[in-house]
Amino acid sequence: MSSPPVDPLLPGEPGGEAQPGPPGWLLRVIRDRRVAFLVVGVVNTAIGFVAFFGFDDLVRAAAPQWEGVAHNTVVLGLAHVVTVICAFVLYRTLVFRVRGHVWRDLARFESVYLVSIGVNWVLLNLLVEWAHLVPKLAQTLIVVLQAVWSWFAHKHWSFRRPTEAAPRQSTGEGR
């Protein structure tokens, strides 16, 4: 029998934030949840780059009149939708392995990404319009910051579950 995934604050253990389901195939292979998060993050980042690069080219071809901030905003918004849906499914099923509360988890997950996309939008436009980087390079630099932010936000907010509370002792009041 294999031992559980390694994580100093494994959700569901003292100090953890979630009650995960049984480890799936990824956590049986990669037993450290942080490493599994990075692996899924790499896959999702690749999906995000494909979406961003594809929408960058598509919007440039479909609406060449949109330049600068308008172009970047549309491309970022379209890529955001694709990437968040993929990321939610991958992190929820492969890394955090939580059950129940799908809509609450999705709302929390999206709230993390709304903060992230807001910061992304500001940085992307600063780097493109003021630092004169091409959007693809600027977005590549921003992704590194987002990886660190998302680990903590998803672990402690998106997929958090209350820890098991000790049974309440009756005070005798209200009898």
C-alpha positions as CSV (number, residue, x, y, z in Angstrom):
1,M,0.0,0.0,0.0
2,S,1.4,3.4,-0.9
3,S,1.7,6.3,1.5
4,P,-0.2,9.5,1.1
5,P,1.2,12.5,-0.9
6,V,3.8,14.6,0.8
7,D,2.8,18.1,1.7
8,P,3.8,19.9,4.9
9,L,0.3,21.5,5.0
10,L,-1.6,18.7,3.3
11,P,-5.2,19.8,3.1
12,G,-7.2,17.8,5.7
13,E,-4.3,17.4,8.1
14,P,-3.8,19.7,11.1
15,G,-3.0,23.2,9.7
16,G,-4.3,22.2,6.3
17,E,-7.2,23.9,4.5
18,A,-9.1,21.3,2.6
19,Q,-10.6,17.8,2.8
20,P,-9.3,16.1,-0.3
21,G,-10.7,13.0,-1.9
22,P,-8.5,10.0,-2.3
23,P,-5.3,10.7,-4.3
24,G,-5.8,10.4,-8.0
25,W,-3.2,9.0,-10.4
26,L,-1.1,12.2,-10.5
27,L,-0.7,12.3,-6.7
28,R,0.1,8.6,-6.7
29,V,2.9,9.2,-9.2
30,I,4.1,12.6,-8.0
31,R,3.6,12.4,-4.3
32,D,4.4,16.0,-3.4
33,R,1.3,18.2,-3.9
34,R,3.5,21.2,-4.6
35,V,5.3,19.4,-7.4
36,A,1.9,18.2,-8.8
37,F,0.7,21.8,-8.7
38,L,3.7,22.9,-10.7
39,V,3.3,20.1,-13.3
40,V,-0.4,20.9,-13.8
41,G,0.6,24.6,-13.9
42,V,3.1,23.9,-16.7
43,V,0.4,22.1,-18.7
44,N,-2.1,24.9,-18.0
45,T,0.5,27.6,-18.8
46,A,1.0,25.8,-22.1
47,I,-2.7,25.9,-22.7
48,G,-2.8,29.6,-21.7
49,F,0.1,30.4,-24.1
50,V,-1.6,28.6,-27.0
51,A,-4.8,30.4,-26.2
52,F,-3.2,33.8,-25.8
53,F,-0.9,33.4,-28.9
54,G,-3.8,32.1,-31.0
55,F,-6.3,34.8,-29.9
56,D,-3.5,37.4,-30.5
57,D,-3.2,36.3,-34.1
58,L,-6.9,35.8,-34.5
59,V,-7.9,39.2,-33.2
60,R,-5.1,40.9,-35.1
61,A,-6.5,39.3,-38.4
62,A,-10.2,39.7,-37.5
63,A,-10.0,43.3,-36.2
64,P,-6.8,45.0,-37.4
65,Q,-8.3,48.3,-36.3
66,W,-8.0,47.3,-32.7
67,E,-4.5,48.2,-31.5
68,G,-2.8,48.7,-28.2
69,V,-4.9,48.5,-25.1
70,A,-8.1,47.5,-27.0
71,H,-6.4,44.6,-28.7
72,N,-4.6,43.4,-25.6
73,T,-7.8,43.6,-23.5
74,V,-9.8,41.5,-26.0
75,V,-7.0,38.9,-26.4
76,L,-6.5,38.6,-22.6
77,G,-10.2,38.3,-22.0
78,L,-10.6,35.5,-24.5
79,A,-7.6,33.6,-23.3
80,H,-8.7,34.0,-19.7
81,V,-12.0,32.2,-20.3
82,V,-10.3,29.2,-21.9
83,T,-7.5,29.0,-19.4
84,V,-9.6,29.4,-16.3
85,I,-12.0,26.6,-17.3
86,C,-9.0,24.2,-18.1
87,A,-7.2,25.2,-14.9
88,F,-10.2,24.7,-12.6
89,V,-10.8,21.2,-13.9
90,L,-7.1,20.2,-13.8
91,Y,-6.4,21.6,-10.3
92,R,-9.6,20.4,-8.8
93,T,-9.3,16.9,-10.1
94,L,-5.5,16.3,-10.2
95,V,-4.0,18.4,-7.4
96,F,-6.4,19.4,-4.7
97,R,-8.8,16.5,-5.1
98,V,-11.7,18.1,-3.3
99,R,-15.3,17.0,-3.5
100,G,-18.6,18.9,-3.4
101,H,-19.1,22.7,-3.6
102,V,-18.3,22.8,-7.3
103,W,-20.0,26.2,-7.9
104,R,-18.5,27.8,-4.7
105,D,-15.1,26.4,-5.6
106,L,-15.4,27.8,-9.2
107,A,-16.5,31.2,-7.8
108,R,-13.5,31.3,-5.5
109,F,-11.2,30.0,-8.2
110,E,-12.4,32.7,-10.6
111,S,-12.0,35.4,-7.9
112,V,-8.4,34.5,-7.7
113,Y,-8.1,34.7,-11.4
114,L,-10.0,38.0,-11.6
115,V,-7.4,39.6,-9.3
116,S,-4.7,37.9,-11.4
117,I,-6.1,39.1,-14.7
118,G,-6.5,42.7,-13.3
119,V,-2.8,42.7,-12.3
120,N,-2.0,41.0,-15.6
121,W,-3.9,43.6,-17.6
122,V,-2.1,46.5,-15.9
123,L,1.4,44.9,-16.2
124,L,0.8,43.7,-19.8
125,N,-0.2,47.2,-21.0
126,L,2.7,48.9,-19.0
127,L,5.2,46.4,-20.5
128,V,3.8,46.7,-24.1
129,E,2.9,50.4,-24.2
130,W,5.6,51.9,-22.1
131,A,8.5,49.4,-22.1
132,H,7.7,48.6,-25.8
133,L,7.9,44.8,-25.3
134,V,5.9,42.6,-27.7
135,P,2.8,41.2,-26.1
136,K,4.0,37.6,-26.2
137,L,7.2,38.4,-24.3
138,A,5.4,40.7,-21.8
139,Q,2.9,37.9,-21.1
140,T,5.6,35.4,-20.7
141,L,7.2,37.5,-17.9
142,I,3.9,38.0,-16.1
143,V,3.1,34.3,-16.0
144,V,6.0,33.7,-13.6
145,L,4.5,36.1,-11.0
146,Q,1.1,34.5,-11.5
147,A,2.4,31.0,-10.7
148,V,3.5,31.9,-7.2
149,W,0.4,33.9,-6.5
150,S,-1.9,31.2,-7.7
151,W,-0.4,28.4,-5.5
152,F,-1.1,30.3,-2.3
153,A,-4.5,31.6,-3.4
154,H,-5.8,28.2,-4.6
155,K,-4.4,26.3,-1.6
156,H,-5.7,28.6,1.0
157,W,-8.8,30.0,-0.7
158,S,-10.2,28.4,-3.8
159,F,-10.2,24.8,-2.6
160,R,-10.2,25.3,1.1
161,R,-12.5,23.2,3.3
162,P,-13.1,23.8,7.0
163,T,-11.0,21.5,9.2
164,E,-12.8,19.0,11.3
165,A,-13.9,20.9,14.5
166,A,-13.7,19.2,17.8
167,P,-17.2,18.0,18.9
168,R,-19.0,20.7,20.9
169,Q,-19.6,20.0,24.6
170,S,-23.0,20.9,25.9
171,T,-22.9,23.7,28.4
172,G,-26.3,22.7,29.7
173,E,-27.9,26.0,28.6
174,G,-31.2,25.8,26.8
175,R,-32.4,22.6,28.3
